Amino acid sequence: MKVKEVIEKVNTNEYWSIYEFEEEFNLEVVDTCVGGIGYHLKYEEMTNVYKCDDGFVGVSGAVHLYDDNMEFSDCNHKCTAEEYKQILAPRYVPIRE
């Protein structure tokens, strides 16, 4: 699936959690919890990055509810999607002899 297709489908439909998004889309997760966890009064949200046929898409949405009697739709916060790009950052490890 192409990036623009995923973005359009997510932003025009009602996916109330990352889990609902992942059930419908069969995309490879390449990074989780990008930018940390967003804490709200009744729920937590985060952004995961997924590999598409022509790039990457970040999907933000609810991942945890504080009240067991709530549903994700009770938060009234739909998932959103936007295009992401990969940045290759150098990493360093110790040399052990």
N, C-alpha and C positions, 0 to 999 in steps of 0.2 A: 504494500500500500504506500502511496506517495504522501509526503509531508503535508501538502496542501489539502489532500483528501481527509487526512486524520484531523487536522486543525478545523476544517469546516464541519466535519461530523461531530466533533466534541463540542465546539462552540455553539452549535445550533440545536443540540439535543440535551436531554436531561440525564447526565451521569452525575449521581450524587456522591460518589466516592471513587477513589482510585481503583478499588476492587471491582466496581461495576464496569469501569472502563476496561480493565484488564480481562474481564470475562468476555467482552464483546470483541476486543482487538487481540489478535495473536501476534504481538510484537515483542522483540527481544529487549529486555531491560538492560541498559548499558550503564546507568548510574542511578542511585537512589538517594533520596533526601537531599537533593541539590539545594544549597542555601539554608539548610537547617529546617527545623520544625517550627511551624507557625502555631502558637498557642492562642486559642480563642476561648470564650466563656464556656461553651458546651462541647467543643471538639478540637482536635488537632488536625492540621493540614500539612502536606509536603508536596514537593515536586519530584517526579521521577522522569528520567530521560529514556526514550525508546528509539531504537534503530528502525528507520523506514527504508524503503527501496532507494530513495534519493537523498537521504540525510537523516536528521535527528529532530525529534519533537519532544518538548517538555510538557507534561500534563500535571497540573496542580489540582489537588482535591483533598477532601477529608479522608483521614485514615484511622481515626480513633474517636470514639464518643465517650464522654465522661459519665453519661447516664445510661444504664442498661435498658431503660424503658424507652429510649429514643431510637429512631431510625435515622439513617443519614439524610433522608429527605427533610426531616424535621429541622435541620440546620439551615435550610433554605440557601445553601451555598453550592452551586453547580461547579463541576470541574471545568477548567479552562485549559486551552492548549496554545502553544506558540512554538515557532521554529527555534531550534538551538543549533549551535555549531560546536564542533569538537576543538578544544585547545589542548595541544600536547605540551605539557609542562615538564621540565626536567625534574627527575627525582634522583636522589643520591642515597647510596647504601655504603656501609663501611666495608673496607677490603680486609679480609681476615686471612692470615697466612697460617 
